């Protein structure tokens, strides 16, 4: 229920590709539904869901939706190759030690994890497993509509 949601702690860390600071407080994420995906290039299910995430990202970004990855316990070069090989268009925080993930307060042993934050950056849906494009798209649109006044 939206009334029971509480904002997440600020998420920030170095951008996987550029190494510049990346934060949920950045203007690109303000007033947007944000899909946070925890992944690693070493994670088989993450490789399997990468296309579904990118498909949903491309399909929903015009609806005020952004995606933010958190790359966990990974070799940076392997993670960059993962992003390039799969044409991932959204940024990821490089979080080798899990400090950024800890701020999200999700179980750190579950990878992949996908958390859909509403426009106030409060968790509205959590998937502690691989998510399909259809199920993520439906949830993202539902959450985007509740905060924008649009009905789905």
C-alpha positions in Angstrom: 0.0 0.0 0.0 1.4 3.4 -1.0 0.6 4.9 2.5 2.9 2.3 4.2 5.9 3.0 2.0 9.0 4.7 3.4 11.8 6.3 1.2 15.0 4.3 0.8 18.3 5.7 2.1 20.2 7.7 -0.6 21.8 5.3 -3.1 25.1 6.5 -4.5 28.4 5.3 -5.7 30.8 5.4 -8.7 29.3 4.9 -12.1 30.5 1.5 -13.5 31.5 3.0 -16.8 32.6 6.6 -16.2 33.6 6.3 -12.5 31.8 9.6 -11.8 29.6 9.8 -8.8 26.1 8.5 -9.5 23.2 9.0 -7.1 19.5 8.5 -6.8 19.4 12.2 -5.9 20.7 13.1 -9.4 18.2 15.2 -11.4 17.7 12.4 -14.0 16.0 10.4 -11.2 14.0 13.1 -9.5 10.2 12.6 -9.6 10.7 9.4 -11.6 9.7 5.8 -10.9 13.1 4.1 -10.6 13.7 0.4 -11.2 16.8 -0.6 -9.3 18.4 -3.9 -10.4 21.1 -5.6 -8.5 23.3 -7.7 -10.8 26.6 -9.3 -11.5 28.3 -10.5 -14.6 29.0 -13.8 -12.8 25.3 -14.3 -12.2 23.6 -16.7 -14.7 20.1 -15.5 -14.0 21.3 -11.9 -14.4 22.6 -12.7 -17.9 19.2 -14.2 -18.6 17.1 -11.2 -17.5 19.3 -8.5 -19.0 17.3 -8.3 -22.2 14.0 -8.1 -20.3 15.3 -5.2 -18.2 16.6 -3.3 -21.3 13.3 -4.0 -23.1 11.3 -2.6 -20.2 13.6 0.4 -19.8 13.2 1.3 -23.5 9.4 0.8 -23.4 8.7 2.8 -20.2 11.3 5.7 -20.1 8.8 8.0 -21.9 6.4 7.4 -18.9 8.7 9.0 -16.4 10.6 5.8 -15.5 14.4 5.4 -15.1 16.5 2.4 -14.4 19.6 2.2 -12.1 21.7 -0.9 -11.8 23.8 -1.9 -8.8 26.7 -4.1 -9.9 27.7 -6.3 -7.0 30.9 -8.2 -6.1 32.2 -8.1 -9.7 35.4 -7.5 -11.6 35.0 -4.1 -13.1 36.3 -5.1 -16.6 33.9 -8.1 -16.7 31.0 -5.9 -15.6 31.8 -3.3 -18.3 31.9 -6.1 -20.9 28.5 -7.4 -19.7 27.0 -3.9 -20.2 28.6 -3.5 -23.7 27.8 -7.0 -24.9 24.1 -6.7 -23.9 23.7 -3.1 -25.0 22.5 -2.0 -21.5 21.4 1.6 -21.9 20.9 2.5 -18.2 23.7 3.3 -15.7 24.9 1.1 -12.9 26.7 1.9 -9.7 29.9 -0.2 -9.2 29.4 -1.6 -5.8 32.0 -4.3 -5.3 31.7 -4.3 -1.5 27.9 -4.0 -1.2 27.9 -0.7 0.6 25.3 0.8 -1.8 23.2 -2.3 -1.7 23.2 -2.2 2.1 21.5 1.2 2.0 18.7 -0.3 0.0 18.1 -2.9 2.8 17.4 -5.8 0.5 18.8 -9.3 1.2 22.4 -9.0 0.0 22.6 -12.7 -0.8 19.9 -12.6 -3.5 21.1 -11.7 -6.9 19.4 -10.7 -9.1 17.1 -8.4 -7.1 14.8 -5.8 -8.6 13.2 -3.1 -6.6 10.7 -0.7 -8.2 10.7 2.7 -6.4 7.7 5.0 -6.8 8.2 8.7 -7.6 9.0 9.5 -4.0 11.7 6.7 -4.1 9.8 4.4 -1.8 9.9 0.7 -2.6 6.6 -0.3 -4.2 7.6 -3.8 -5.5 10.5 -6.1 -4.8 11.5 -9.2 -6.8 14.1 -11.4 -5.2 14.4 -13.5 -8.4 14.6 -13.1 -12.1 11.8 -10.9 -13.5 10.2 -11.2 -17.0 9.7 -8.2 -19.3 5.9 -8.7 -19.2 5.7 -8.8 -15.4 8.1 -5.9 -14.8 6.4 -3.8 -17.5 3.0 -4.3 -15.9 4.2 -3.4 -12.5 6.2 -0.3 -13.6 3.2 1.0 -15.5 1.0 0.5 -12.5 3.3 2.3 -10.2 3.9 5.1 -12.7 0.1 5.5 -13.1 -0.6 5.7 -9.3 1.7 8.7 -8.9 0.8 10.5 -12.1 -2.9 10.3 -12.0 -3.0 8.2 -15.1 -5.1 5.0 -15.0 -3.9 1.8 -16.6 
